[in-house]
Amino acid sequence: VRWMMYWIVFALFMATETFTDLLISWFPFYYEVKMAFVIWLLSPYTRGANLLYRKFVHPTLSRKEK
């Protein structure tokens, strides 16, 4: 379940990143922040993907299920 949550959140991040990358890639340390975000998603200590999935993705999918 943990990996399913990670891959769903990561896929949503990659989908939005293709559009936002063109707009904000000129910010200083953009790529470092992006890498830190992915590490935060992956880390078993922070459980970032779990947090984002349960707070945003799951409620959205539950509303659309009907």
PDB file with SEQRES, HELIX, SHEET and CRYST1 records, atoms N, CA, C and O in Angstrom:
SEQRES   1 A   66  VAL ARG TRP MET MET TYR TRP ILE VAL PHE ALA LEU PHE          
SEQRES   2 A   66  MET ALA THR GLU THR PHE THR ASP LEU LEU ILE SER TRP          
SEQRES   3 A   66  PHE PRO PHE TYR TYR GLU VAL LYS MET ALA PHE VAL ILE          
SEQRES   4 A   66  TRP LEU LEU SER PRO TYR THR ARG GLY ALA ASN LEU LEU          
SEQRES   5 A   66  TYR ARG LYS PHE VAL HIS PRO THR LEU SER ARG LYS GLU          
SEQRES   6 A   66  LYS                                                          
HELIX    1 AA1 ARG A    2  ILE A   24  1                                  23    
HELIX    2 AA2 TYR A   30  LEU A   42  1                                  13    
HELIX    3 AA3 GLY A   48  LEU A   52  1                                   5    
HELIX    4 AA4 TYR A   53  VAL A   57  3                                   5    
HELIX    5 AA5 HIS A   58  GLU A   65  1                                   8    
CRYST1    1.000    1.000    1.000  90.00  90.00  90.00 P 1           1          
ATOM      1  N   VAL A   1       0.834  -1.188   0.000  1.00  0.00           N  
ATOM      2  CA  VAL A   1       0.000   0.000   0.000  1.00  0.00           C  
ATOM      3  C   VAL A   1       0.881   1.255   0.000  1.00  0.00           C  
ATOM      4  O   VAL A   1       0.573   2.248  -0.658  1.00  0.00           O  
ATOM      5  N   ARG A   2       1.978   1.183   0.751  1.00  0.00           N  
ATOM      6  CA  ARG A   2       2.874   2.347   0.816  1.00  0.00           C  
ATOM      7  C   ARG A   2       3.413   2.719  -0.561  1.00  0.00           C  
ATOM      8  O   ARG A   2       3.467   3.896  -0.919  1.00  0.00           O  
ATOM      9  N   TRP A   3       3.811   1.703  -1.329  1.00  0.00           N  
ATOM     10  CA  TRP A   3       4.363   1.974  -2.656  1.00  0.00           C  
ATOM     11  C   TRP A   3       3.293   2.432  -3.632  1.00  0.00           C  
ATOM     12  O   TRP A   3       3.568   3.235  -4.524  1.00  0.00           O  
ATOM     13  N   MET A   4       2.076   1.929  -3.471  1.00  0.00           N  
ATOM     14  CA  MET A   4       0.979   2.383  -4.326  1.00  0.00           C  
ATOM     15  C   MET A   4       0.738   3.872  -4.112  1.00  0.00           C  
ATOM     16  O   MET A   4       0.570   4.625  -5.071  1.00  0.00           O  
ATOM     17  N   MET A   5       0.720   4.296  -2.839  1.00  0.00           N  
ATOM     18  CA  MET A   5       0.526   5.712  -2.525  1.00  0.00           C  
ATOM     19  C   MET A   5       1.658   6.548  -3.111  1.00  0.00           C  
ATOM     20  O   MET A   5       1.427   7.616  -3.680  1.00  0.00           O  
ATOM     21  N   TYR A   6       2.879   6.049  -2.966  1.00  0.00           N  
ATOM     22  CA  TYR A   6       4.024   6.784  -3.506  1.00  0.00           C  
ATOM     23  C   TYR A   6       3.911   6.954  -5.010  1.00  0.00           C  
ATOM     24  O   TYR A   6       4.082   8.061  -5.521  1.00  0.00           O  
ATOM     25  N   TRP A   7       3.626   5.877  -5.726  1.00  0.00           N  
ATOM     26  CA  TRP A   7       3.607   5.968  -7.185  1.00  0.00           C  
ATOM     27  C   TRP A   7       2.459   6.814  -7.701  1.00  0.00           C  
ATOM     28  O   TRP A   7       2.601   7.475  -8.729  1.00  0.00           O  
ATOM     29  N   ILE A   8       1.333   6.812  -7.019  1.00  0.00           N  
ATOM     30  CA  ILE A   8       0.218   7.675  -7.428  1.00  0.00           C  
ATOM     31  C   ILE A   8       0.583   9.138  -7.229  1.00  0.00           C  
ATOM     32  O   ILE A   8       0.366   9.958  -8.121  1.00  0.00           O  
ATOM     33  N   VAL A   9       1.136   9.472  -6.067  1.00  0.00           N  
ATOM     34  CA  VAL A   9       1.529  10.858  -5.800  1.00  0.00           C  
ATOM     35  C   VAL A   9       2.660  11.280  -6.735  1.00  0.00           C  
ATOM     36  O   VAL A   9       2.659  12.399  -7.247  1.00  0.00           O  
ATOM     37  N   PHE A  10       3.617  10.392  -6.958  1.00  0.00           N  
ATOM     38  CA  PHE A  10       4.730  10.708  -7.852  1.00  0.00           C  
ATOM     39  C   PHE A  10       4.246  10.912  -9.285  1.00  0.00           C  
ATOM     40  O   PHE A  10       4.738  11.805  -9.975  1.00  0.00           O  
ATOM     41  N   ALA A  11       3.306  10.116  -9.739  1.00  0.00           N  
ATOM     42  CA  ALA A  11       2.766  10.273 -11.094  1.00  0.00           C  
ATOM     43  C   ALA A  11       2.039  11.612 -11.232  1.00  0.00           C  
ATOM     44  O   ALA A  11       2.172  12.286 -12.253  1.00  0.00           O  
ATOM     45  N   LEU A  12       1.278  11.996 -10.215  1.00  0.00           N  
ATOM     46  CA  LEU A  12       0.618  13.302 -10.251  1.00  0.00           C  
ATOM     47  C   LEU A  12       1.640  14.439 -10.237  1.00  0.00           C  
ATOM     48  O   LEU A  12       1.468  15.447 -10.921  1.00  0.00           O  
ATOM     49  N   PHE A  13       2.695  14.267  -9.458  1.00  0.00           N  
ATOM     50  CA  PHE A  13       3.760  15.264  -9.428  1.00  0.00           C  
ATOM     51  C   PHE A  13       4.430  15.381 -10.793  1.00  0.00           C  
ATOM     52  O   PHE A  13       4.671  16.493 -11.262  1.00  0.00           O  
ATOM     53  N   MET A  14       4.731  14.272 -11.428  1.00  0.00           N  
ATOM     54  CA  MET A  14       5.384  14.306 -12.735  1.00  0.00           C  
ATOM     55  C   MET A  14       4.471  14.905 -13.807  1.00  0.00           C  
ATOM     56  O   MET A  14       4.938  15.599 -14.711  1.00  0.00           O  
ATOM     57  N   ALA A  15       3.169  14.633 -13.700  1.00  0.00           N  
ATOM     58  CA  ALA A  15       2.230  15.195 -14.673  1.00  0.00           C  
ATOM     59  C   ALA A  15       2.148  16.714 -14.545  1.00  0.00           C  
ATOM     60  O   ALA A  15       2.123  17.420 -15.553  1.00  0.00           O  
ATOM     61  N   THR A  16       2.106  17.212 -13.333  1.00  0.00           N  
ATOM     62  CA  THR A  16       2.056  18.663 -13.154  1.00  0.00           C  
ATOM     63  C   THR A  16       3.421  19.306 -13.394  1.00  0.00           C  
ATOM     64  O   THR A  16       3.504  20.465 -13.799  1.00  0.00           O  
ATOM     65  N   GLU A  17       4.470  18.560 -13.146  1.00  0.00           N  
ATOM     66  CA  GLU A  17       5.807  19.095 -13.307  1.00  0.00           C  
ATOM     67  C   GLU A  17       6.145  19.367 -14.771  1.00  0.00           C  
ATOM     68  O   GLU A  17       6.942  20.260 -15.057  1.00  0.00           O  
ATOM     69  N   THR A  18       5.571  18.635 -15.681  1.00  0.00           N  
ATOM     70  CA  THR A  18       5.859  18.883 -17.096  1.00  0.00           C  
ATOM     71  C   THR A  18       5.385  20.271 -17.525  1.00  0.00           C  
ATOM     72  O   THR A  18       6.001  20.899 -18.386  1.00  0.00           O  
ATOM     73  N   PHE A  19       4.301  20.750 -16.930  1.00  0.00           N  
ATOM     74  CA  PHE A  19       3.803  22.083 -17.274  1.00  0.00           C  
ATOM     75  C   PHE A  19       4.492  23.167 -16.446  1.00  0.00           C  
ATOM     76  O   PHE A  19       4.874  24.210 -16.976  1.00  0.00           O  
ATOM     77  N   THR A  20       4.646  22.922 -15.171  1.00  0.00           N  
ATOM     78  CA  THR A  20       5.231  23.946 -14.307  1.00  0.00           C  
ATOM     79  C   THR A  20       6.738  24.071 -14.495  1.00  0.00           C  
ATOM     80  O   THR A  20       7.317  25.106 -14.166  1.00  0.00           O  
ATOM     81  N   ASP A  21       7.369  23.048 -15.012  1.00  0.00           N  
ATOM     82  CA  ASP A  21       8.815  23.084 -15.230  1.00  0.00           C  
ATOM     83  C   ASP A  21       9.183  24.201 -16.199  1.00  0.00           C  
ATOM     84  O   ASP A  21      10.222  24.841 -16.041  1.00  0.00           O  
ATOM     85  N   LEU A  22       8.356  24.435 -17.179  1.00  0.00           N  
ATOM     86  CA  LEU A  22       8.629  25.491 -18.148  1.00  0.00           C  
ATOM     87  C   LEU A  22       8.515  26.880 -17.527  1.00  0.00           C  
ATOM     88  O   LEU A  22       9.207  27.812 -17.936  1.00  0.00           O  
ATOM     89  N   LEU A  23       7.637  27.007 -16.536  1.00  0.00           N  
ATOM     90  CA  LEU A  23       7.379  28.322 -15.954  1.00  0.00           C  
ATOM     91  C   LEU A  23       8.319  28.687 -14.816  1.00  0.00           C  
ATOM     92  O   LEU A  23       8.719  29.845 -14.694  1.00  0.00           O  
ATOM     93  N   ILE A  24       8.679  27.717 -13.981  1.00  0.00           N  
ATOM     94  CA  ILE A  24       9.444  28.060 -12.784  1.00  0.00           C  
ATOM     95  C   ILE A  24      10.832  27.441 -12.723  1.00  0.00           C  
ATOM     96  O   ILE A  24      11.468  27.465 -11.669  1.00  0.00           O  
ATOM     97  N   SER A  25      11.304  26.899 -13.809  1.00  0.00           N  
ATOM     98  CA  SER A  25      12.631  26.267 -13.768  1.00  0.00           C  
ATOM     99  C   SER A  25      13.758  27.289 -13.654  1.00  0.00           C  
ATOM    100  O   SER A  25      14.895  26.912 -13.373  1.00  0.00           O  
ATOM    101  N   TRP A  26      13.479  28.543 -13.860  1.00  0.00           N  
ATOM    102  CA  TRP A  26      14.519  29.568 -13.774  1.00  0.00           C  
ATOM    103  C   TRP A  26      14.757  30.045 -12.340  1.00  0.00           C  
ATOM    104  O   TRP A  26      15.695  30.803 -12.096  1.00  0.00           O  
ATOM    105  N   PHE A  27      13.919  29.613 -11.383  1.00  0.00           N  
ATOM    106  CA  PHE A  27      14.135  29.981  -9.983  1.00  0.00           C  
ATOM    107  C   PHE A  27      15.443  29.374  -9.481  1.00  0.00           C  
ATOM    108  O   PHE A  27      15.798  28.254  -9.850  1.00  0.00           O  
ATOM    109  N   PRO A  28      16.154  30.120  -8.637  1.00  0.00           N  
ATOM    110  CA  PRO A  28      17.379  29.545  -8.069  1.00  0.00           C  
ATOM    111  C   PRO A  28      17.067  28.329  -7.195  1.00  0.00           C  
ATOM    112  O   PRO A  28      16.085  28.325  -6.453  1.00  0.00           O  
ATOM    113  N   PHE A  29      17.879  27.334  -7.287  1.00  0.00           N  
ATOM    114  CA  PHE A  29      17.765  26.084  -6.522  1.00  0.00           C  
ATOM    115  C   PHE A  29      16.477  25.316  -6.826  1.00  0.00           C  
ATOM    116  O   PHE A  29      16.013  24.541  -5.989  1.00  0.00           O  
ATOM    117  N   TYR A  30      15.901  25.517  -7.995  1.00  0.00           N  
ATOM    118  CA  TYR A  30      14.665  24.822  -8.354  1.00  0.00           C  
ATOM    119  C   TYR A  30      14.887  23.309  -8.394  1.00  0.00           C  
ATOM    120  O   TYR A  30      14.094  22.547  -7.840  1.00  0.00           O  
ATOM    121  N   TYR A  31      15.941  22.886  -9.035  1.00  0.00           N  
ATOM    122  CA  TYR A  31      16.179  21.449  -9.173  1.00  0.00           C  
ATOM    123  C   TYR A  31      16.555  20.803  -7.841  1.00  0.00           C  
ATOM    124  O   TYR A  31      16.235  19.637  -7.606  1.00  0.00           O  
ATOM    125  N   GLU A  32      17.221  21.541  -6.982  1.00  0.00           N  
ATOM    126  CA  GLU A  32      17.539  21.023  -5.656  1.00  0.00           C  
ATOM    127  C   GLU A  32      16.283  20.857  -4.813  1.00  0.00           C  
ATOM    128  O   GLU A  32      16.135  19.870  -4.093  1.00  0.00           O  
ATOM    129  N   VAL A  33      15.385  21.822  -4.907  1.00  0.00           N  
ATOM    130  CA  VAL A  33      14.110  21.742  -4.170  1.00  0.00           C  
ATOM    131  C   VAL A  33      13.267  20.589  -4.705  1.00  0.00           C  
ATOM    132  O   VAL A  33      12.622  19.873  -3.938  1.00  0.00           O  
ATOM    133  N   LYS A  34      13.276  20.415  -6.014  1.00  0.00           N  
ATOM    134  CA  LYS A  34      12.528  19.306  -6.619  1.00  0.00           C  
ATOM    135  C   LYS A  34      13.083  17.960  -6.167  1.00  0.00           C  
ATOM    136  O   LYS A  34      12.321  17.036  -5.882  1.00  0.00           O  
ATOM    137  N   MET A  35      14.393  17.850  -6.101  1.00  0.00           N  
ATOM    138  CA  MET A  35      15.007  16.605  -5.642  1.00  0.00           C  
ATOM    139  C   MET A  35      14.709  16.367  -4.160  1.00  0.00           C  
ATOM    140  O   MET A  35      14.454  15.234  -3.753  1.00  0.00           O  
ATOM    141  N   ALA A  36      14.740  17.423  -3.360  1.00  0.00           N  
ATOM    142  CA  ALA A  36      14.421  17.292  -1.935  1.00  0.00           C  
ATOM    143  C   ALA A  36      12.967  16.879  -1.745  1.00  0.00           C  
ATOM    144  O   ALA A  36      12.657  16.122  -0.825  1.00  0.00           O  
ATOM    145  N   PHE A  37      12.072  17.366  -2.600  1.00  0.00           N  
ATOM    146  CA  PHE A  37      10.658  16.985  -2.526  1.00  0.00           C  
ATOM    147  C   PHE A  37      10.479  15.498  -2.816  1.00  0.00           C  
ATOM    148  O   PHE A  37       9.718  14.820  -2.125  1.00  0.00           O  
ATOM    149  N   VAL A  38      11.163  14.994  -3.818  1.00  0.00           N  
ATOM    150  CA  VAL A  38      11.065  13.566  -4.152  1.00  0.00           C  
ATOM    151  C   VAL A  38      11.645  12.716  -3.028  1.00  0.00           C  
ATOM    152  O   VAL A  38      11.093  11.663  -2.707  1.00  0.00           O  
ATOM    153  N   ILE A  39      12.735  13.147  -2.434  1.00  0.00           N  
ATOM    154  CA  ILE A  39      13.300  12.417  -1.298  1.00  0.00           C  
ATOM    155  C   ILE A  39      12.335  12.453  -0.117  1.00  0.00           C  
ATOM    156  O   ILE A  39      12.184  11.460   0.595  1.00  0.00           O  
ATOM    157  N   TRP A  40      11.680  13.602   0.093  1.00  0.00           N  
ATOM    158  CA  TRP A  40      10.678  13.710   1.158  1.00  0.00           C  
ATOM    159  C   TRP A  40       9.514  12.747   0.898  1.00  0.00           C  
ATOM    160  O   TRP A  40       8.997  12.134   1.832  1.00  0.00           O  
ATOM    161  N   LEU A  41       9.103  12.612  -0.368  1.00  0.00           N  
ATOM    162  CA  LEU A  41       8.036  11.661  -0.703  1.00  0.00           C  
ATOM    163  C   LEU A  41       8.460  10.227  -0.388  1.00  0.00           C  
ATOM    164  O   LEU A  41       7.662   9.438   0.119  1.00  0.00           O  
ATOM    165  N   LEU A  42       9.696   9.896  -0.683  1.00  0.00           N  
ATOM    166  CA  LEU A  42      10.192   8.526  -0.538  1.00  0.00           C  
ATOM    167  C   LEU A  42      10.542   8.129   0.888  1.00  0.00           C  
ATOM    168  O   LEU A  42      10.454   6.953   1.242  1.00  0.00           O  
ATOM    169  N   SER A  43      10.932   9.083   1.699  1.00  0.00           N  
ATOM    170  CA  SER A  43      11.488   8.780   3.005  1.00  0.00           C  
ATOM    171  C   SER A  43      10.487   8.065   3.920  1.00  0.00           C  
ATOM    172  O   SER A  43       9.352   8.516   4.076  1.00  0.00           O  
ATOM    173  N   PRO A  44      10.910   6.953   4.520  1.00  0.00           N  
ATOM    174  CA  PRO A  44      10.018   6.261   5.459  1.00  0.00           C  
ATOM    175  C   PRO A  44       9.841   7.026   6.768  1.00  0.00           C  
ATOM    176  O   PRO A  44       8.913   6.746   7.526  1.00  0.00           O  
ATOM    177  N   TYR A  45      10.717   7.983   7.038  1.00  0.00           N  
ATOM    178  CA  TYR A  45      10.614   8.768   8.275  1.00  0.00           C  
ATOM    179  C   TYR A  45       9.593   9.890   8.148  1.00  0.00           C  
ATOM    180  O   TYR A  45       8.846  10.155   9.090  1.00  0.00           O  
ATOM    181  N   THR A  46       9.550  10.553   6.995  1.00  0.00           N  
ATOM    182  CA  THR A  46       8.610  11.658   6.815  1.00  0.00           C  
ATOM    183  C   THR A  46       7.264  11.197   6.270  1.00  0.00           C  
ATOM    184  O   THR A  46       6.236  11.821   6.532  1.00  0.00           O  
ATOM    185  N   ARG A  47       7.273  10.106   5.510  1.00  0.00           N  
ATOM    186  CA  ARG A  47       6.055   9.573   4.887  1.00  0.00           C  
ATOM    187  C   ARG A  47       5.287  10.652   4.134  1.00  0.00           C  
ATOM    188  O   ARG A  47       4.081  10.821   4.316  1.00  0.00           O  
ATOM    189  N   GLY A  48       6.005  11.373   3.293  1.00  0.00           N  
ATOM    190  CA  GLY A  48       5.415  12.467   2.532  1.00  0.00           C  
ATOM    191  C   GLY A  48       4.346  12.006   1.558  1.00  0.00           C  
ATOM    192  O   GLY A  48       3.298  12.641   1.444  1.00  0.00           O  
ATOM    193  N   ALA A  49       4.595  10.913   0.856  1.00  0.00           N  
ATOM    194  CA  ALA A  49       3.613  10.416  -0.097  1.00  0.00           C  
ATOM    195  C   ALA A  49       2.347   9.971   0.624  1.00  0.00           C  
ATOM    196  O   ALA A  49       1.239  10.199   0.139  1.00  0.00           O  
ATOM    197  N   ASN A  50       2.508   9.344   1.766  1.00  0.00           N  
ATOM    198  CA  ASN A  50       1.360   8.906   2.559  1.00  0.00           C  
ATOM    199  C   ASN A  50       0.530  10.111   2.990  1.00  0.00           C  
ATOM    200  O   ASN A  50      -0.698  10.089   2.901  1.00  0.00           O  
ATOM    201  N   LEU A  51       1.198  11.158   3.454  1.00  0.00           N  
ATOM    202  CA  LEU A  51       0.512  12.363   3.893  1.00  0.00           C  
ATOM    203  C   LEU A  51      -0.255  13.022   2.754  1.00  0.00           C  
ATOM    204  O   LEU A  51      -1.427  13.362   2.909  1.00  0.00           O  
ATOM    205  N   LEU A  52       0.401  13.204   1.613  1.00  0.00           N  
ATOM    206  CA  LEU A  52      -0.267  13.848   0.477  1.00  0.00           C  
ATOM    207  C   LEU A  52      -1.399  12.996  -0.067  1.00  0.00           C  
ATOM    208  O   LEU A  52      -2.446  13.520  -0.447  1.00  0.00           O  
ATOM    209  N   TYR A  53      -1.197  11.682  -0.106  1.00  0.00           N  
ATOM    210  CA  TYR A  53      -2.245  10.805  -0.625  1.00  0.00           C  
ATOM    211  C   TYR A  53      -3.484  10.867   0.264  1.00  0.00           C  
ATOM    212  O   TYR A  53      -4.598  11.037  -0.232  1.00  0.00           O  
ATOM    213  N   ARG A  54      -3.294  10.732   1.563  1.00  0.00           N  
ATOM    214  CA  ARG A  54      -4.432  10.707   2.484  1.00  0.00           C  
ATOM    215  C   ARG A  54      -5.106  12.069   2.627  1.00  0.00           C  
ATOM    216  O   ARG A  54      -6.303  12.137   2.905  1.00  0.00           O  
ATOM    217  N   LYS A  55      -4.359  13.143   2.444  1.00  0.00           N  
ATOM    218  CA  LYS A  55      -4.927  14.469   2.634  1.00  0.00           C  
ATOM    219  C   LYS A  55      -5.592  15.018   1.369  1.00  0.00           C  
ATOM    220  O   LYS A  55      -6.587  15.737   1.465  1.00  0.00           O  
ATOM    221  N   PHE A  56      -5.058  14.692   0.184  1.00  0.00           N  
ATOM    222  CA  PHE A  56      -5.565  15.290  -1.044  1.00  0.00           C  
ATOM    223  C   PHE A  56      -6.117  14.284  -2.051  1.00  0.00           C  
ATOM    224  O   PHE A  56      -7.231  14.452  -2.548  1.00  0.00           O  
ATOM    225  N   VAL A  57      -5.351  13.250  -2.351  1.00  0.00           N  
ATOM    226  CA  VAL A  57      -5.719  12.334  -3.437  1.00  0.00           C  
ATOM    227  C   VAL A  57      -6.911  11.465  -3.052  1.00  0.00           C  
ATOM    228  O   VAL A  57      -7.878  11.371  -3.808  1.00  0.00           O  
ATOM    229  N   HIS A  58      -6.851  10.835  -1.892  1.00  0.00           N  
ATOM    230  CA  HIS A  58      -7.929   9.928  -1.492  1.00  0.00           C  
ATOM    231  C   HIS A  58      -9.281  10.636  -1.349  1.00  0.00           C  
ATOM    232  O   HIS A  58     -10.281  10.110  -1.836  1.00  0.00           O  
ATOM    233  N   PRO A  59      -9.355  11.808  -0.701  1.00  0.00           N  
ATOM    234  CA  PRO A  59     -10.661  12.488  -0.639  1.00  0.00           C  
ATOM    235  C   PRO A  59     -11.187  12.870  -2.028  1.00  0.00           C  
ATOM    236  O   PRO A  59     -12.392  12.792  -2.271  1.00  0.00           O  
ATOM    237  N   THR A  60     -10.309  13.277  -2.930  1.00  0.00           N  
ATOM    238  CA  THR A  60     -10.742  13.621  -4.288  1.00  0.00           C  
ATOM    239  C   THR A  60     -11.269  12.387  -5.002  1.00  0.00           C  
ATOM    240  O   THR A  60     -12.316  12.446  -5.646  1.00  0.00           O  
ATOM    241  N   LEU A  61     -10.559  11.274  -4.897  1.00  0.00           N  
ATOM    242  CA  LEU A  61     -11.015  10.046  -5.551  1.00  0.00           C  
ATOM    243  C   LEU A  61     -12.315   9.532  -4.927  1.00  0.00           C  
ATOM    244  O   LEU A  61     -13.174   9.005  -5.633  1.00  0.00           O  
ATOM    245  N   SER A  62     -12.459   9.679  -3.637  1.00  0.00           N  
ATOM    246  CA  SER A  62     -13.684   9.228  -2.963  1.00  0.00           C  
ATOM    247  C   SER A  62     -14.893  10.030  -3.412  1.00  0.00           C  
ATOM    248  O   SER A  62     -15.974   9.472  -3.600  1.00  0.00           O  
ATOM    249  N   ARG A  63     -14.716  11.350  -3.588  1.00  0.00           N  
ATOM    250  CA  ARG A  63     -15.833  12.178  -4.071  1.00  0.00           C  
ATOM    251  C   ARG A  63     -16.215  11.823  -5.497  1.00  0.00           C  
ATOM    252  O   ARG A  63     -17.398  11.834  -5.838  1.00  0.00           O  
ATOM    253  N   LYS A  64     -15.247  11.511  -6.327  1.00  0.00           N  
ATOM    254  CA  LYS A  64     -15.506  11.197  -7.738  1.00  0.00           C  
ATOM    255  C   LYS A  64     -15.994   9.770  -7.951  1.00  0.00           C  
ATOM    256  O   LYS A  64     -16.447   9.437  -9.046  1.00  0.00           O  
ATOM    257  N   GLU A  65     -15.913   8.923  -6.932  1.00  0.00           N  
ATOM    258  CA  GLU A  65     -16.268   7.504  -7.076  1.00  0.00           C  
ATOM    259  C   GLU A  65     -17.742   7.322  -7.419  1.00  0.00           C  
ATOM    260  O   GLU A  65     -18.093   6.425  -8.185  1.00  0.00           O  
ATOM    261  N   LYS A  66     -18.593   8.150  -6.868  1.00  0.00           N  
ATOM    262  CA  LYS A  66     -20.028   8.008  -7.115  1.00  0.00           C  
ATOM    263  C   LYS A  66     -20.343   8.372  -8.534  1.00  0.00           C  
ATOM    264  O   LYS A  66     -21.503   8.318  -8.943  1.00  0.00           O  
TER     265      LYS A  66                                                      
END                                                                             
